[in-house]
Amino acid sequence: MSNISSNLKYLRKKKGMTQQQFADALGIKRSLVGAYEEDRAEPKYELLKKIADFYELTIDEFINDTINDKWKPKTQAQGSNLRVLSISVDRDDNENIELVPVKASAGYLNGFSDPEYIKDLPKFQLPLPTLKQGTFRGFEIMGDSMLPIQPGSIVVGEYLENWSEIKPGETYIVISKNEGVVYKRAGNKFKENKELKLVSDNKMYDPYFIASDDILEIWKAKAYFTTSLPEASADPSIETLTQMMAQMQKSLQNLNKNN
């Protein structure tokens, strides 16, 4: 359970502000401040970030710490994303695996920290030991940039709280403001305030970089499921064709440079 309501009330009073003054400072309605302080609602991610910045706190401190006269800020751990993670549970209080279909991926950028949005996503459980310890979410991927994993496959990722644990060559679901939901391999280690290199398995697609402040969430890929069953093998394989096409593309680029 978060400490948003009590922390918000304490910090506002500590600053000597009324609910109306605080609402005016944040550009929101006073009734919302009352709802947040009375724990009748929770701010969405963008507003949480705005409130945390207003009080010069991290989002993690604002949500999880008990802020009072004895509280002292802790040093921010390098590589920690410090984002709000909403989950849902089943009747036995076990965490669900929520599914983010392609048609819901655009809304996920705004709703990933909203408990009401997460609650409405499709949910499932998997009886796999490797998917029991941790928080998991399924994402439907589209496009052929990660072939041979087929478009429409469901990739199940484990929530990665500390981005410094990213390992080059391993696959991740990266949620970002500009790119949305993408499934890629990491091309480098994560460093605070640096870019993360994303690499496609399909060599027809060039690697690219994404700014760390553009990233909202990262999920480490743990499993995938597909309804596209493999066809009878034939030569050349799709991997061989992809490599041939990539080589031809590079050769054409070199010819164009030399002409």
C-alpha positions in Angstrom: 0.0 0.0 0.0 1.3 3.5 -0.9 1.7 6.4 1.4 0.5 9.0 -1.1 -2.4 10.3 0.9 -0.6 10.8 4.2 2.6 12.1 2.5 0.7 14.6 0.4 -1.2 16.0 3.3 2.0 16.2 5.5 4.1 17.9 2.7 1.4 20.4 1.9 0.9 21.5 5.5 4.7 21.5 6.0 4.9 24.0 3.2 2.1 26.1 4.8 -0.3 25.7 1.8 -4.0 25.3 1.7 -5.5 22.7 -0.6 -6.5 25.5 -3.0 -3.0 27.0 -3.0 -1.5 23.6 -3.7 -4.1 22.9 -6.5 -3.3 26.2 -8.1 0.4 25.5 -8.0 0.0 22.2 -9.7 -2.7 23.4 -12.1 -5.4 20.9 -10.9 -8.8 21.1 -9.2 -8.9 21.5 -5.4 -11.4 18.6 -5.2 -8.7 16.3 -6.6 -6.3 17.3 -3.8 -9.0 16.4 -1.3 -9.6 13.1 -3.0 -5.9 12.2 -3.0 -5.4 13.2 0.7 -8.5 11.2 1.8 -7.2 8.2 -0.2 -10.3 8.2 -2.4 -8.2 8.3 -5.6 -4.6 8.2 -6.7 -2.8 10.5 -9.1 -1.7 9.2 -12.4 2.0 8.9 -13.3 2.5 12.3 -14.9 0.9 14.1 -11.9 2.8 11.9 -9.4 6.0 13.0 -11.1 4.9 16.6 -11.0 4.1 16.4 -7.3 7.4 14.7 -6.5 9.3 17.3 -8.5 7.4 20.0 -6.7 8.7 18.7 -3.3 12.1 17.7 -4.7 11.6 14.0 -4.1 11.8 10.9 -6.1 8.6 9.2 -7.0 9.7 6.1 -5.0 10.2 8.3 -1.9 6.9 10.0 -2.3 4.9 6.8 -2.8 6.6 4.3 -0.5 8.3 6.2 2.3 6.5 7.4 5.4 7.4 11.1 5.3 7.2 12.9 8.6 9.4 15.0 10.9 11.8 12.1 11.4 12.1 11.2 7.7 15.4 11.7 5.8 15.8 11.3 2.1 17.8 8.4 0.9 20.4 8.3 -1.9 18.8 7.4 -5.2 20.1 4.1 -6.5 21.7 4.4 -9.8 19.8 2.7 -12.6 16.5 2.4 -10.7 13.6 3.5 -12.7 11.5 4.6 -9.7 8.3 4.3 -11.5 4.8 3.5 -10.2 3.8 -0.2 -10.9 0.2 -1.1 -10.7 -0.8 -4.8 -10.5 -3.9 -6.9 -10.1 -4.4 -10.1 -8.0 -6.7 -13.1 -8.2 -9.0 -14.4 -5.4 -6.2 -16.0 -3.6 -4.2 -12.8 -3.6 -1.7 -14.1 -6.2 -0.5 -11.6 -8.8 -2.1 -11.9 -12.2 -0.2 -11.7 -15.5 -1.9 -8.8 -17.3 -2.0 -8.9 -21.0 -1.4 -5.8 -23.1 -2.8 -6.5 -26.6 -1.6 -4.4 -29.5 -4.9 -2.5 -29.6 -4.4 -1.5 -26.0 -0.7 -0.6 -26.3 -1.3 3.1 -27.0 -3.5 3.4 -23.9 -0.9 1.6 -21.8 1.5 4.5 -22.1 -1.0 6.6 -20.1 -2.5 3.9 -18.0 0.4 1.7 -16.9 0.4 3.3 -13.4 -3.4 3.6 -13.1 -4.8 0.7 -11.0 -8.2 1.1 -12.7 -6.6 0.7 -16.2 -4.6 -2.3 -15.1 -7.6 -3.9 -13.5 -9.5 -3.8 -16.9 -6.7 -5.6 -18.9 -7.1 -9.3 -19.7 -5.5 -11.5 -17.1 -4.1 -15.0 -16.9 -2.0 -17.3 -14.8 0.7 -19.8 -15.9 1.7 -22.9 -13.9 5.4 -22.4 -14.6 8.0 -22.2 -11.7 10.0 -19.6 -13.6 7.0 -17.3 -13.6 6.1 -17.5 -10.0 8.7 -15.3 -8.3 8.4 -11.7 -9.6 5.9 -9.4 -11.3 5.0 -10.4 -14.9 3.1 -8.9 -17.8 2.3 -10.1 -21.3 2.7 -7.9 -24.4 1.5 -8.7 -27.9 4.1 -7.8 -30.4 3.7 -6.9 -34.1 6.0 -6.4 -37.0 8.8 -8.6 -38.3 11.7 -6.9 -36.6 12.2 -9.8 -34.2 11.8 -12.7 -36.6 11.8 -15.7 -36.2 9.4 -14.7 -33.3 6.2 -14.2 -35.3 4.0 -11.1 -35.2 1.1 -11.6 -32.9 3.1 -13.6 -30.4 2.7 -12.9 -26.7 6.0 -12.1 -24.9 5.9 -12.4 -21.1 8.2 -10.1 -19.3 9.4 -9.8 -15.7 9.3 -6.2 -14.3 12.8 -4.8 -14.2 13.1 -2.4 -11.3 16.8 -1.7 -11.6 17.8 -0.8 -15.1 21.5 -1.2 -14.3 20.8 -5.0 -14.5 20.2 -4.8 -18.2 22.6 -7.2 -20.0 23.6 -6.7 -23.6 22.4 -9.4 -25.9 19.3 -10.2 -23.8 15.8 -9.4 -24.8 13.5 -6.9 -23.2 10.1 -5.2 -23.6 10.8 -1.5 -23.5 7.9 1.0 -22.9 8.8 4.5 -24.0 6.9 7.8 -24.6 8.0 8.0 -28.3 8.4 4.4 -29.4 5.5 2.9 -27.4 5.8 -0.9 -26.7 8.8 -2.5 -28.5 10.5 -5.9 -28.0 14.3 -5.7 -28.7 17.7 -6.9 -27.6 19.8 -4.6 -25.5 22.9 -3.4 -27.3 24.6 -1.9 -24.3 24.5 -1.6 -20.5 22.2 1.0 -19.1 23.8 4.1 -17.7 22.0 7.0 -15.9 21.2 9.8 -18.3 22.6 7.9 -21.3 21.0 6.3 -24.3 20.0 2.6 -24.5 20.8 0.8 -27.7 18.0 -1.4 -29.1 18.8 -4.2 -31.6 16.4 -6.2 -33.7 17.0 -9.9 -34.4 16.0 -9.3 -38.0 19.1 -7.8 -39.5 17.1 -5.9 -42.0 16.4 -3.4 -39.2 19.2 -1.2 -38.0 19.9 -0.7 -34.3 18.9 2.6 -32.8 19.2 4.5 -29.5 16.6 5.7 -27.1 17.1 8.3 -24.4 16.8 7.1 -20.8 14.4 9.9 -19.9 12.1 8.7 -22.7 11.8 5.2 -21.1 8.8 4.5 -18.8 9.2 0.8 -18.1 11.4 -2.2 -18.9 10.4 -5.8 -18.7 12.9 -8.6 -19.1 11.6 -11.2 -21.6 11.1 -14.6 -19.9 8.8 -16.6 -22.3 6.7 -16.2 -25.4 3.6 -17.9 -26.9 2.4 -18.0 -30.4 -0.4 -19.5 -32.5 1.8 -19.5 -35.6 2.9 -23.2 -35.8 6.1 -23.9 -37.7 5.8 -25.0 -41.3 7.8 -27.9 -42.8 11.5 -26.9 -43.1 12.7 -25.8 -46.5 15.9 -24.5 -47.9 16.9 -21.8 -47.8 15.6 -21.0 -44.2 14.0 -17.7 -43.3 17.2 -16.9 -41.3 19.3 -17.6 -44.4 17.1 -15.4 -46.6 17.2 -12.6 -44.0 20.9 -12.7 -43.9 21.1 -12.8 -47.7 18.8 -9.8 -48.0 20.8 -7.9 -45.4 24.0 -8.6 -47.2 22.5 -7.4 -50.5 21.3 -4.2 -48.9 24.7 -3.5 -47.5 26.3 -4.2 -50.9 23.9 -1.8 -52.6 24.7 0.9 -50.1 28.4 0.4 -50.7 27.8 0.7 -54.5 25.9 3.9 -54.0 28.6 5.4 -51.9 31.3 4.6 -54.5 29.3 6.0 -57.4 
